[in-house]
Amino acid sequence: MGDWIAPPVLSVVSVALNMVLGLVLCLCVAWYYEHYGQSLANRRKFAYLLPVLTLTTTLVITIIKSSLALSLGMVGALSIVRFRTAVKEQEELLFLFIAIAIGLGMGAEQRWPTAIGVALLLGYMAVRMLLTSKRQDSNLYLNVFVEEAGPSLFEQVNACLLEHVNAADFRRLDSRDGTLQLTYFIDCGDPRALNGLVDALKTNFSVTEISFLQPEQVLGG
């Protein structure tokens, strides 16, 4: 009964090695996300948090993996946690899972499988990025803040965009205090067409703000 309650003594050297290896792997992942991620959020700030998440996960798994009592206690403790901030971008969720996976692997002392898995993930993402078409200078992020004025407003803005640009890839929608924020990744072959787009948006909608952003100038880029 005592062995079921009291966990075995952990090896300090093994724990330190797992945490150091996890940190190195997650720093590689964080560097990739910071320099090559597509998120509109502050990638640099988010990347700083990934190694901390990995180390925390490693420590938790290391402590509870050899004790059923601690595992059950951790389940009960986590059941009261509530996260109020939702992850709004899919790419952020992807890298969160990678950071957690590294922590799980290192906490379970699966060093080689974890290292190989991370290398394959980064390699796959790098190859996919190289194979996709490179961004052209005419590609811009467009943020439009417009007062909500009907259920078909979103479709009307989309139609207006397509009259002035070659393509408009919708990325994000936020609604707060009667204002709709729409984010697009647009392909505008003729920069002079942007003036016509701005005029059309201001003429047809109650626009409060319009901003264009080069992809490499996104916060965290």
Residue frames as a rotation matrix with the C-alpha (Angstrom) as fourth column:
MET 1
0.566 0.824 0.000 0.00
0.824 -0.566 0.000 0.00
0.000 0.000 -1.000 0.00
GLY 2
0.441 -0.473 -0.763 2.86
0.189 -0.782 0.594 2.36
-0.877 -0.407 -0.255 0.83
ASP 3
-0.637 -0.709 0.302 4.49
0.418 0.013 0.909 1.78
-0.648 0.705 0.288 -2.55
TRP 4
-0.091 0.698 0.711 1.19
0.987 -0.034 0.159 2.72
0.135 0.716 -0.685 -4.25
ILE 5
0.849 0.444 -0.287 1.09
0.503 -0.845 0.181 6.10
-0.162 -0.298 -0.941 -2.48
ALA 6
0.441 -0.765 -0.469 4.78
-0.186 -0.589 0.786 7.04
-0.878 -0.260 -0.402 -2.36
PRO 7
0.966 -0.118 -0.230 6.40
-0.222 0.072 -0.972 7.57
0.132 0.990 0.043 -5.77
PRO 8
0.557 -0.829 -0.044 9.90
0.825 0.547 0.142 6.20
-0.093 -0.116 0.989 -6.39
VAL 9
0.276 -0.567 -0.776 12.89
0.149 -0.772 0.618 8.50
-0.950 -0.286 -0.129 -6.11
LEU 10
0.982 0.112 0.151 13.58
0.169 -0.176 -0.970 10.28
-0.082 0.978 -0.192 -9.38
SER 11
0.090 -0.987 0.133 17.01
0.953 0.125 0.277 10.49
-0.290 0.102 0.952 -10.94
VAL 12
0.450 0.044 -0.892 18.05
0.115 -0.993 0.009 14.13
-0.886 -0.107 -0.452 -10.95
VAL 13
-0.612 -0.758 -0.225 20.46
-0.187 -0.138 0.973 13.57
-0.769 0.637 -0.057 -13.84
SER 14
-0.676 0.417 0.607 17.77
0.722 0.540 0.433 11.90
-0.147 0.731 -0.666 -15.95
VAL 15
0.412 0.871 -0.268 15.23
0.800 -0.487 -0.350 14.63
-0.435 -0.070 -0.898 -15.22
ALA 16
0.186 -0.425 -0.886 17.75
-0.141 -0.904 0.404 17.37
-0.972 0.050 -0.228 -16.03
LEU 17
-0.827 -0.529 0.189 18.75
0.067 0.241 0.968 15.64
-0.558 0.814 -0.164 -19.28
ASN 18
-0.298 0.806 0.512 15.13
0.945 0.325 0.038 15.26
-0.135 0.495 -0.858 -20.37
MET 19
0.585 0.551 -0.595 14.37
0.520 -0.818 -0.246 18.92
-0.622 -0.166 -0.765 -19.64
VAL 20
-0.182 -0.732 -0.657 17.48
-0.254 -0.610 0.750 20.15
-0.950 0.304 -0.075 -21.46
LEU 21
-0.883 -0.125 0.453 16.74
0.353 0.460 0.815 18.03
-0.310 0.879 -0.362 -24.54
GLY 22
0.063 0.983 0.171 13.11
0.976 -0.025 -0.215 19.12
-0.207 0.181 -0.961 -24.47
LEU 23
0.426 0.031 -0.904 14.19
0.168 -0.985 0.045 22.74
-0.889 -0.171 -0.425 -24.23
VAL 24
-0.626 -0.737 -0.254 16.55
-0.170 -0.190 0.967 22.40
-0.761 0.649 -0.006 -27.21
LEU 25
-0.694 0.420 0.584 13.89
0.713 0.513 0.478 20.73
-0.099 0.749 -0.656 -29.35
CYS 26
0.355 0.920 -0.164 11.24
0.886 -0.387 -0.255 23.29
-0.298 -0.055 -0.953 -28.46
LEU 27
0.067 -0.410 -0.910 13.63
-0.031 -0.912 0.408 26.18
-0.997 0.001 -0.074 -29.11
CYS 28
-0.913 -0.354 0.202 14.02
0.151 0.167 0.974 24.82
-0.378 0.920 -0.099 -32.64
VAL 29
-0.264 0.907 0.328 10.26
0.962 0.223 0.159 24.66
0.071 0.357 -0.931 -33.02
ALA 30
0.443 0.428 -0.788 9.86
0.583 -0.805 -0.109 28.18
-0.681 -0.411 -0.606 -31.59
TRP 31
-0.458 -0.687 -0.565 12.51
-0.088 -0.597 0.797 29.54
-0.885 0.414 0.213 -33.98
TYR 32
-0.857 0.189 0.479 10.72
0.515 0.345 0.784 27.98
-0.017 0.919 -0.393 -36.94
TYR 33
0.125 0.990 -0.066 7.37
0.990 -0.129 -0.058 29.40
-0.066 -0.058 -0.996 -35.85
GLU 34
0.254 -0.060 -0.965 8.80
0.341 -0.929 0.148 32.87
-0.905 -0.366 -0.216 -35.24
HIS 35
-0.550 -0.636 -0.541 10.51
-0.268 -0.479 0.836 33.11
-0.791 0.605 0.093 -38.64
TYR 36
-0.977 0.104 -0.187 8.24
-0.147 0.310 0.939 31.11
0.156 0.945 -0.287 -40.91
GLY 37
-0.541 0.838 -0.065 4.83
0.659 0.375 -0.652 31.06
-0.522 -0.396 -0.755 -39.22
GLN 38
-0.661 0.398 0.637 1.82
0.479 -0.429 0.766 32.56
0.578 0.811 0.092 -40.98
SER 39
0.051 0.730 -0.682 -0.05
0.998 -0.053 0.018 33.74
-0.023 -0.682 -0.731 -37.88
LEU 40
0.206 0.118 0.971 -1.18
0.343 -0.938 0.042 37.37
0.916 0.325 -0.234 -37.66
ALA 41
0.973 0.141 -0.185 -0.53
0.214 -0.231 0.949 37.42
0.091 -0.963 -0.255 -33.93
ASN 42
0.490 -0.851 0.191 2.74
-0.866 -0.500 -0.002 38.52
0.097 -0.164 -0.982 -32.33
ARG 43
0.779 -0.147 -0.610 4.73
-0.047 0.956 -0.289 35.43
0.625 0.254 0.738 -33.24
ARG 44
-0.268 -0.960 0.083 7.81
-0.145 -0.045 -0.988 36.43
0.952 -0.278 -0.127 -31.30
LYS 45
-0.355 0.209 0.911 5.90
-0.922 -0.241 -0.304 36.74
0.157 -0.948 0.278 -28.04
PHE 46
0.731 0.679 0.067 4.06
-0.683 0.727 0.077 33.47
0.003 -0.102 0.995 -28.62
ALA 47
0.492 -0.617 -0.614 7.31
-0.057 0.681 -0.730 31.67
0.869 0.394 0.300 -29.53
TYR 48
-0.460 -0.688 0.562 8.85
-0.600 -0.226 -0.768 32.68
0.655 -0.690 -0.308 -26.18
LEU 49
0.061 0.600 0.798 6.07
-0.984 0.171 -0.053 30.80
-0.168 -0.782 0.600 -24.38
LEU 50
0.654 0.275 -0.704 6.48
-0.529 0.832 -0.166 27.48
0.541 0.481 0.690 -26.21
PRO 51
-0.307 -0.815 -0.491 9.67
-0.092 0.539 -0.837 26.33
0.947 -0.212 -0.241 -24.38
VAL 52
-0.706 0.112 0.699 8.05
-0.705 -0.199 -0.681 27.14
0.063 -0.974 0.219 -21.03
LEU 53
0.404 0.915 0.014 5.07
-0.914 0.404 -0.040 24.96
-0.042 0.003 0.999 -21.98
THR 54
0.415 -0.326 -0.849 7.39
-0.273 0.846 -0.458 22.12
0.868 0.422 0.262 -22.96
LEU 55
-0.674 -0.737 0.046 9.38
-0.225 0.146 -0.963 22.30
0.704 -0.659 -0.264 -19.72
THR 56
-0.400 0.613 0.682 6.21
-0.904 -0.142 -0.403 22.42
-0.150 -0.777 0.611 -17.64
THR 57
0.635 0.665 -0.394 4.75
-0.737 0.674 -0.050 19.41
0.232 0.322 0.918 -19.44
THR 58
0.023 -0.735 -0.677 8.01
-0.163 0.666 -0.728 17.49
0.986 0.127 -0.104 -19.05
LEU 59
-0.806 -0.363 0.468 8.10
-0.469 -0.092 -0.878 18.19
0.362 -0.927 -0.096 -15.33
VAL 60
-0.004 0.899 0.437 4.47
-0.980 0.084 -0.180 17.22
-0.198 -0.429 0.881 -14.80
ILE 61
0.695 0.263 -0.669 4.78
-0.504 0.842 -0.193 13.94
0.512 0.471 0.718 -16.72
THR 62
-0.304 -0.891 -0.336 8.05
-0.213 0.408 -0.888 13.10
0.928 -0.199 -0.314 -14.96
ILE 63
-0.729 0.024 0.685 6.43
-0.680 -0.140 -0.719 13.51
0.079 -0.990 0.119 -11.55
ILE 64
0.057 0.912 0.405 3.19
-0.887 0.233 -0.400 11.66
-0.459 -0.337 0.822 -12.17
LYS 65
0.110 0.056 -0.992 4.25
-0.840 0.539 -0.063 8.90
0.531 0.841 0.106 -14.59
SER 66
-0.590 -0.464 -0.661 5.39
-0.109 0.856 -0.505 6.49
0.800 -0.226 -0.556 -11.86
SER 67
-0.957 0.284 -0.068 2.60
0.096 0.089 -0.991 7.09
-0.275 -0.955 -0.112 -9.35
LEU 68
-0.473 0.861 0.188 -1.05
0.678 0.219 0.702 6.26
0.564 0.459 -0.687 -9.87
ALA 69
0.136 0.522 -0.842 -2.01
0.938 -0.342 -0.061 8.37
-0.319 -0.782 -0.536 -6.86
LEU 70
-0.480 -0.390 -0.786 -0.29
0.163 -0.920 0.358 11.46
-0.862 0.044 0.504 -8.27
SER 71
-0.962 0.155 0.225 -1.87
0.225 -0.017 0.974 10.81
0.155 0.988 -0.018 -11.68
LEU 72
-0.097 0.988 -0.121 -5.36
0.910 0.137 0.390 10.73
0.402 -0.072 -0.913 -10.20
GLY 73
0.099 0.080 -0.992 -4.61
0.720 -0.694 0.016 13.83
-0.687 -0.715 -0.126 -8.16
MET 74
-0.825 -0.456 -0.335 -3.43
0.090 -0.690 0.718 15.67
-0.558 0.562 0.610 -11.26
VAL 75
-0.666 0.671 0.326 -6.63
0.561 0.164 0.811 14.76
0.491 0.724 -0.485 -13.13
GLY 76
0.246 0.788 -0.564 -8.65
0.969 -0.190 0.158 16.23
0.017 -0.585 -0.811 -10.29
ALA 77
-0.183 -0.393 -0.901 -6.54
0.456 -0.846 0.277 19.38
-0.871 -0.361 0.334 -10.17
LEU 78
-0.970 -0.243 0.020 -6.78
0.118 -0.396 0.910 19.98
-0.214 0.885 0.413 -13.91
SER 79
-0.390 0.896 0.211 -10.54
0.877 0.292 0.382 19.50
0.281 0.334 -0.900 -13.86
ILE 80
0.388 0.540 -0.747 -10.96
0.764 -0.642 -0.068 22.87
-0.516 -0.544 -0.662 -12.11
VAL 81
-0.622 -0.674 -0.398 -8.85
0.288 -0.670 0.684 24.81
-0.728 0.310 0.611 -14.62
ARG 82
0.543 0.785 0.298 -10.76
0.657 -0.176 -0.734 27.10
-0.523 0.595 -0.611 -16.96
PHE 83
-0.652 -0.749 0.114 -9.16
0.627 -0.448 0.637 28.84
-0.426 0.487 0.762 -19.94
ARG 84
0.274 0.809 -0.519 -10.93
0.382 -0.587 -0.714 32.07
-0.883 -0.002 -0.470 -20.83
THR 85
0.051 -0.333 -0.942 -8.77
-0.735 -0.650 0.190 33.04
-0.676 0.683 -0.278 -23.82
ALA 86
0.760 0.293 0.580 -9.51
0.133 0.804 -0.580 30.99
-0.636 0.518 0.572 -26.92
VAL 87
-0.473 -0.876 0.095 -6.83
0.175 0.013 0.985 30.15
-0.864 0.482 0.147 -29.46
LYS 88
0.386 0.744 -0.545 -8.08
-0.308 -0.453 -0.837 32.02
-0.870 0.491 0.054 -32.52
GLU 89
0.300 -0.344 -0.890 -5.60
-0.953 -0.067 -0.296 30.79
0.042 0.937 -0.348 -35.12
GLN 90
0.980 0.180 -0.085 -5.14
-0.184 0.982 -0.035 27.19
0.077 0.050 0.996 -36.14
GLU 91
0.338 -0.927 -0.161 -1.39
0.042 0.186 -0.982 27.54
0.940 0.325 0.102 -36.53
GLU 92
-0.216 -0.373 0.902 -1.02
-0.855 -0.374 -0.359 28.58
0.471 -0.849 -0.239 -32.89
LEU 93
0.612 0.528 0.588 -2.93
-0.743 0.639 0.199 25.47
-0.271 -0.559 0.784 -31.83
LEU 94
0.862 -0.337 -0.379 -0.68
0.012 0.760 -0.650 23.30
0.507 0.556 0.659 -33.99
PHE 95
-0.093 -0.986 0.137 2.52
-0.153 -0.122 -0.981 24.58
0.984 -0.113 -0.140 -32.37
LEU 96
0.017 0.187 0.982 0.99
-0.993 -0.113 0.039 24.32
0.119 -0.976 0.184 -28.90
PHE 97
0.922 0.358 0.150 0.38
-0.369 0.928 0.056 20.63
-0.119 -0.107 0.987 -29.55
ILE 98
0.526 -0.806 -0.273 3.95
0.130 0.393 -0.910 20.18
0.841 0.443 0.311 -30.80
ALA 99
-0.274 -0.633 0.723 5.32
-0.640 -0.441 -0.629 21.81
0.718 -0.636 -0.285 -27.65
ILE 100
0.336 0.487 0.806 3.11
-0.920 0.352 0.171 19.60
-0.201 -0.799 0.567 -25.47
ALA 101
0.960 0.021 -0.280 4.11
-0.126 0.924 -0.362 16.50
0.251 0.383 0.889 -27.45
ILE 102
0.061 -0.998 -0.018 7.79
-0.154 0.008 -0.988 17.26
0.986 0.063 -0.153 -26.83
GLY 103
-0.292 -0.127 0.948 7.09
-0.916 -0.246 -0.316 17.60
0.273 -0.961 -0.044 -23.11
LEU 104
0.706 0.615 0.352 5.15
-0.679 0.729 0.088 14.33
-0.202 -0.301 0.932 -23.06
GLY 105
0.790 -0.432 -0.435 7.88
0.009 0.718 -0.696 12.48
0.613 0.545 0.572 -24.92
MET 106
-0.229 -0.942 0.245 10.70
-0.275 -0.179 -0.945 13.77
0.934 -0.283 -0.218 -22.74
GLY 107
-0.061 0.280 0.958 8.74
-0.995 -0.088 -0.038 13.28
0.074 -0.956 0.284 -19.54
ALA 108
0.880 0.405 0.248 8.22
-0.411 0.911 -0.029 9.63
-0.238 -0.076 0.968 -20.56
GLU 109
0.045 -0.983 0.176 11.96
-0.457 0.137 0.879 9.40
-0.888 -0.120 -0.444 -21.39
GLN 110
0.507 0.127 0.852 11.25
0.672 0.561 -0.483 8.64
-0.540 0.818 0.200 -25.07
ARG 111
0.110 -0.550 -0.828 14.13
-0.084 -0.835 0.544 10.81
-0.990 0.010 -0.138 -26.22
TRP 112
-0.838 -0.532 0.119 14.99
0.054 0.135 0.989 9.39
-0.542 0.836 -0.084 -29.62
PRO 113
-0.324 0.778 0.538 11.40
0.946 0.284 0.158 8.92
-0.030 0.560 -0.828 -30.83
THR 114
0.560 0.544 -0.624 10.61
0.568 -0.801 -0.189 12.47
-0.603 -0.249 -0.758 -29.74
ALA 115
-0.153 -0.718 -0.679 13.69
-0.185 -0.654 0.734 13.97
-0.971 0.238 -0.033 -31.41
ILE 116
-0.881 -0.155 0.446 13.06
0.359 0.394 0.846 12.04
-0.307 0.906 -0.292 -34.64
GLY 117
0.003 0.979 0.204 9.39
0.986 0.032 -0.165 13.00
-0.168 0.201 -0.965 -34.61
VAL 118
0.500 0.132 -0.856 10.15
0.223 -0.975 -0.020 16.71
-0.837 -0.181 -0.517 -34.18
ALA 119
-0.554 -0.778 -0.296 12.78
-0.170 -0.243 0.955 16.57
-0.815 0.579 0.003 -36.94
LEU 120
-0.712 0.352 0.607 10.29
0.693 0.491 0.528 14.94
-0.112 0.797 -0.594 -39.31
LEU 121
0.365 0.895 -0.256 7.60
0.842 -0.435 -0.319 17.51
-0.397 -0.099 -0.912 -38.44
LEU 122
0.288 -0.327 -0.900 9.90
-0.116 -0.945 0.306 20.48
-0.951 0.017 -0.310 -39.05
GLY 123
-0.777 -0.615 0.136 11.28
0.016 0.196 0.980 18.86
-0.629 0.764 -0.143 -42.18
TYR 124
-0.336 0.749 0.571 7.79
0.930 0.360 0.075 18.27
-0.149 0.557 -0.817 -43.55
MET 125
0.607 0.605 -0.515 6.72
0.553 -0.787 -0.273 21.86
-0.571 -0.119 -0.813 -42.85
ALA 126
-0.077 -0.724 -0.686 9.90
-0.237 -0.655 0.718 23.23
-0.968 0.218 -0.121 -44.42
VAL 127
-0.859 -0.218 0.464 9.54
0.336 0.444 0.831 21.13
-0.387 0.869 -0.307 -47.57
ARG 128
0.035 0.957 0.288 5.88
0.980 0.023 -0.196 22.06
-0.194 0.289 -0.937 -47.88
MET 129
0.516 0.110 -0.850 6.75
0.188 -0.982 -0.013 25.73
-0.836 -0.153 -0.527 -47.55
LEU 130
-0.500 -0.794 -0.346 9.41
-0.246 -0.253 0.936 25.43
-0.830 0.553 -0.069 -50.28
LEU 131
-0.769 0.220 0.601 7.05
0.596 0.589 0.546 23.60
-0.234 0.778 -0.584 -52.64
THR 132
0.351 0.927 -0.131 4.24
0.814 -0.371 -0.447 26.10
-0.463 0.050 -0.885 -52.31
SER 133
0.287 -0.195 0.938 4.32
0.718 -0.604 -0.345 29.18
0.634 0.773 -0.033 -54.45
LYS 134
-0.595 -0.598 -0.537 6.34
0.802 -0.484 -0.350 32.00
-0.051 -0.639 0.768 -52.99
ARG 135
0.359 0.726 -0.587 4.59
0.678 -0.635 -0.371 35.14
-0.642 -0.264 -0.720 -51.92
GLN 136
-0.043 -0.300 0.953 4.63
0.884 -0.456 -0.103 37.85
0.465 0.838 0.285 -54.52
ASP 137
-0.918 -0.363 -0.161 5.24
0.397 -0.823 -0.405 41.52
0.014 -0.436 0.900 -53.79
SER 138
-0.604 0.751 0.265 1.61
-0.370 -0.560 0.741 42.17
0.705 0.350 0.616 -54.73
ASN 139
0.044 0.614 -0.788 0.37
0.556 0.640 0.530 40.06
0.830 -0.462 -0.314 -51.83
LEU 140
-0.691 -0.183 0.699 -0.82
-0.363 -0.748 -0.556 42.06
0.625 -0.638 0.451 -48.83
TYR 141
-0.567 0.585 -0.579 -2.76
0.823 0.426 -0.376 41.61
0.026 -0.690 -0.724 -45.64
LEU 142
-0.583 0.485 0.652 -5.87
-0.100 -0.839 0.535 43.77
0.807 0.246 0.538 -45.55
ASN 143
-0.690 0.421 -0.589 -7.69
0.703 0.192 -0.685 44.72
-0.175 -0.886 -0.428 -42.36
VAL 144
-0.571 0.605 0.554 -11.11
0.019 -0.665 0.746 46.34
0.820 0.437 0.369 -42.72
PHE 145
-0.813 0.392 -0.430 -13.08
0.472 0.010 -0.882 47.75
-0.341 -0.920 -0.193 -39.79
VAL 146
-0.748 0.629 0.213 -16.69
-0.126 -0.449 0.885 48.34
0.652 0.635 0.415 -40.80
GLU 147
-0.655 0.597 0.463 -19.84
-0.671 -0.178 -0.720 49.07
-0.348 -0.782 0.517 -38.82
GLU 148
-0.869 0.372 0.326 -22.26
0.413 0.909 0.064 46.14
-0.272 0.190 -0.943 -38.87
ALA 149
-0.605 0.642 -0.471 -25.26
-0.655 -0.738 -0.164 47.02
-0.453 0.209 0.867 -41.02
GLY 150
0.415 0.829 -0.375 -27.01
-0.908 0.350 -0.231 43.80
-0.060 0.436 0.898 -41.95
PRO 151
0.563 -0.132 0.816 -26.68
-0.212 0.931 0.297 40.02
-0.799 -0.341 0.496 -42.24
SER 152
0.809 -0.206 0.550 -25.25
0.576 0.462 -0.674 40.15
-0.115 0.862 0.493 -45.77
LEU 153
0.837 -0.502 -0.215 -22.48
-0.478 -0.864 0.159 42.63
-0.266 -0.030 -0.964 -44.99
PHE 154
0.052 -0.870 0.490 -19.75
-0.224 0.468 0.855 39.98
-0.973 -0.154 -0.171 -45.11
GLU 155
0.124 0.058 0.991 -20.78
0.808 0.574 -0.135 38.80
-0.576 0.817 0.024 -48.58
GLN 156
0.949 0.268 0.167 -21.02
0.316 -0.777 -0.545 42.39
-0.016 0.570 -0.822 -49.83
VAL 157
0.550 -0.822 -0.148 -17.49
-0.609 -0.516 0.603 43.19
-0.572 -0.241 -0.784 -48.67
ASN 158
-0.113 -0.578 0.808 -16.19
0.219 0.779 0.588 40.01
-0.969 0.244 0.038 -50.34
ALA 159
0.476 0.384 0.791 -17.87
0.835 0.084 -0.544 40.96
-0.275 0.919 -0.280 -53.62
CYS 160
0.982 -0.129 -0.138 -16.41
-0.151 -0.976 -0.159 44.47
-0.114 0.177 -0.978 -53.45
LEU 161
0.219 -0.964 0.149 -12.90
-0.430 0.042 0.902 43.10
-0.876 -0.262 -0.405 -52.88
LEU 162
-0.096 -0.260 0.961 -13.06
0.549 0.792 0.269 40.72
-0.830 0.553 0.066 -55.83
GLU 163
0.850 0.413 0.327 -13.95
0.505 -0.464 -0.728 43.60
-0.149 0.784 -0.603 -58.14
HIS 164
0.855 -0.518 0.025 -10.57
-0.510 -0.848 -0.146 45.24
0.097 0.112 -0.989 -57.45
VAL 165
-0.097 -0.921 0.376 -8.08
-0.876 0.258 0.407 42.45
-0.472 -0.290 -0.832 -56.65
ASN 166
-0.380 -0.143 -0.914 -7.10
-0.737 0.644 0.206 39.19
0.559 0.752 -0.350 -58.32
ALA 167
-0.015 0.344 -0.939 -7.85
0.371 0.874 0.314 37.05
0.929 -0.343 -0.141 -55.26
ALA 168
-0.142 0.045 0.989 -8.94
-0.817 -0.570 -0.092 37.56
0.559 -0.821 0.117 -51.66
ASP 169
-0.278 -0.049 -0.959 -8.22
0.295 0.946 -0.134 34.82
0.914 -0.321 -0.248 -49.13
PHE 170
0.490 0.548 0.678 -10.37
-0.476 -0.484 0.734 35.35
0.730 -0.683 0.024 -46.05
ARG 171
-0.440 -0.788 -0.431 -8.39
0.054 0.455 -0.889 34.81
0.896 -0.415 -0.158 -42.83
ARG 172
-0.765 0.049 -0.642 -10.24
0.643 0.118 -0.757 36.18
0.039 -0.992 -0.122 -39.80
LEU 173
-0.117 0.781 0.613 -13.45
0.125 -0.601 0.790 37.79
0.985 0.169 -0.028 -38.56
ASP 174
-0.740 -0.053 -0.670 -13.99
0.672 -0.022 -0.740 39.58
0.024 -0.998 0.051 -35.24
SER 175
-0.034 0.800 0.600 -17.13
0.309 -0.562 0.767 41.35
0.950 0.211 -0.229 -34.10
ARG 176
-0.347 -0.069 -0.935 -17.20
0.937 -0.065 -0.343 43.70
-0.037 -0.995 0.087 -31.13
ASP 177
-0.380 0.253 -0.890 -19.17
0.352 -0.850 -0.392 46.79
-0.855 -0.462 0.234 -30.13
GLY 178
0.621 0.773 -0.130 -21.06
0.134 -0.268 -0.954 46.88
-0.772 0.575 -0.270 -33.41
THR 179
0.329 -0.598 -0.731 -17.86
-0.901 -0.431 -0.053 46.85
-0.283 0.676 -0.680 -35.49
LEU 180
0.930 -0.020 0.366 -16.83
0.127 0.955 -0.269 44.03
-0.344 0.297 0.891 -37.79
GLN 181
0.144 -0.943 -0.301 -13.11
-0.791 -0.293 0.538 43.42
-0.595 0.161 -0.787 -38.34
LEU 182
0.959 0.164 0.231 -12.32
0.022 0.769 -0.638 41.44
-0.283 0.617 0.734 -41.49
THR 183
0.071 -0.991 -0.115 -8.83
-0.595 -0.135 0.793 40.23
-0.801 0.012 -0.599 -42.34
TYR 184
0.967 0.223 0.125 -7.86
-0.014 0.535 -0.845 39.08
-0.255 0.815 0.521 -45.85
PHE 185
-0.202 -0.976 0.079 -4.75
0.111 0.057 0.992 38.01
-0.973 0.209 0.097 -47.68
ILE 186
0.763 0.621 -0.180 -5.14
-0.021 -0.255 -0.967 39.67
-0.646 0.741 -0.182 -51.07
ASP 187
-0.276 -0.771 0.573 -3.35
0.744 0.206 0.636 39.40
-0.608 0.602 0.517 -54.41
CYS 188
0.741 0.468 -0.481 -3.31
0.136 -0.806 -0.576 42.78
-0.657 0.362 -0.661 -56.10
GLY 189
0.270 -0.663 0.698 -1.38
0.941 0.335 -0.046 42.70
-0.203 0.670 0.714 -59.35
ASP 190
-0.103 -0.238 0.966 -1.63
0.529 -0.835 -0.150 46.46
0.842 0.495 0.212 -59.88
PRO 191
-0.617 -0.186 -0.764 -0.79
0.784 -0.231 -0.576 48.54
-0.070 -0.955 0.289 -56.77
ARG 192
-0.955 0.276 0.106 -2.79
-0.248 -0.943 0.224 51.41
0.162 0.188 0.969 -58.25
ALA 193
-0.250 0.909 -0.334 -5.93
0.084 0.364 0.927 49.28
0.965 0.204 -0.168 -57.87
LEU 194
-0.496 0.025 -0.868 -5.60
0.849 0.223 -0.478 49.69
0.181 -0.974 -0.132 -54.10
ASN 195
-0.969 0.162 -0.188 -6.75
-0.111 -0.961 -0.255 53.30
-0.222 -0.226 0.949 -54.38
GLY 196
-0.467 0.840 -0.277 -9.88
-0.574 -0.050 0.818 52.17
0.673 0.541 0.505 -56.17
LEU 197
-0.241 0.339 -0.909 -10.45
0.522 0.835 0.173 49.47
0.818 -0.433 -0.379 -53.57
VAL 198
-0.787 -0.096 -0.609 -10.18
0.596 -0.372 -0.712 51.94
-0.158 -0.923 0.350 -50.69
ASP 199
-0.862 0.490 -0.128 -12.56
-0.506 -0.843 0.180 54.36
-0.020 0.220 0.975 -52.42
ALA 200
-0.319 0.769 -0.554 -15.08
-0.281 0.481 0.830 51.58
0.905 0.421 0.063 -53.10
LEU 201
-0.396 0.129 -0.909 -15.02
0.764 0.596 -0.248 50.36
0.510 -0.792 -0.335 -49.52
LYS 202
-0.880 0.021 -0.474 -15.50
0.310 -0.732 -0.607 53.86
-0.359 -0.681 0.638 -48.14
THR 203
-0.768 0.610 -0.196 -18.30
-0.600 -0.579 0.552 54.60
0.223 0.542 0.810 -50.60
ASN 204
-0.174 0.733 -0.658 -20.31
-0.284 0.603 0.746 51.40
0.943 0.317 0.104 -50.10
PHE 205
0.266 0.212 -0.940 -19.77
0.709 0.618 0.340 50.72
0.653 -0.757 0.015 -46.40
SER 206
0.875 0.029 0.484 -19.46
-0.292 -0.765 0.574 52.57
0.387 -0.643 -0.661 -43.09
VAL 207
0.391 -0.830 -0.398 -15.73
0.638 0.556 -0.533 51.94
0.664 -0.045 0.747 -42.86
THR 208
0.997 -0.079 -0.024 -13.94
-0.031 -0.623 0.781 53.18
-0.077 -0.778 -0.624 -39.74
GLU 209
0.232 -0.973 -0.006 -10.44
-0.679 -0.166 0.715 51.95
-0.697 -0.162 -0.699 -40.59
ILE 210
0.997 -0.054 -0.052 -8.54
-0.003 0.667 -0.745 50.30
0.075 0.743 0.665 -43.45
SER 211
0.332 -0.940 0.074 -4.97
-0.742 -0.213 0.635 49.06
-0.582 -0.266 -0.769 -43.22
PHE 212
0.877 -0.210 -0.432 -2.64
-0.200 0.659 -0.725 47.20
0.437 0.722 0.536 -45.58
LEU 213
0.505 -0.710 0.491 0.35
-0.660 0.048 0.750 45.24
-0.556 -0.703 -0.444 -44.32
GLN 214
0.115 -0.578 -0.808 3.24
-0.807 0.420 -0.415 43.54
0.579 0.700 -0.418 -46.05
PRO 215
0.798 0.268 -0.539 3.53
-0.008 0.900 0.436 39.88
0.602 -0.344 0.721 -44.92
GLU 216
-0.014 -0.899 -0.438 7.10
0.698 0.305 -0.648 40.35
0.716 -0.314 0.623 -43.67
GLN 217
-0.671 -0.213 0.710 6.00
-0.212 -0.863 -0.459 43.33
0.710 -0.458 0.534 -41.57
VAL 218
0.485 0.846 -0.220 3.47
-0.047 0.277 0.960 41.39
0.873 -0.455 0.174 -39.50
LEU 219
0.371 -0.327 0.869 4.18
-0.913 -0.301 0.276 41.65
0.172 -0.896 -0.410 -35.78
GLY 220
0.490 -0.285 0.824 6.65
-0.348 0.802 0.485 38.97
-0.799 -0.525 0.294 -34.81
GLY 221
0.947 -0.120 0.297 7.89
0.317 0.473 -0.822 38.62
-0.042 0.873 0.486 -38.40
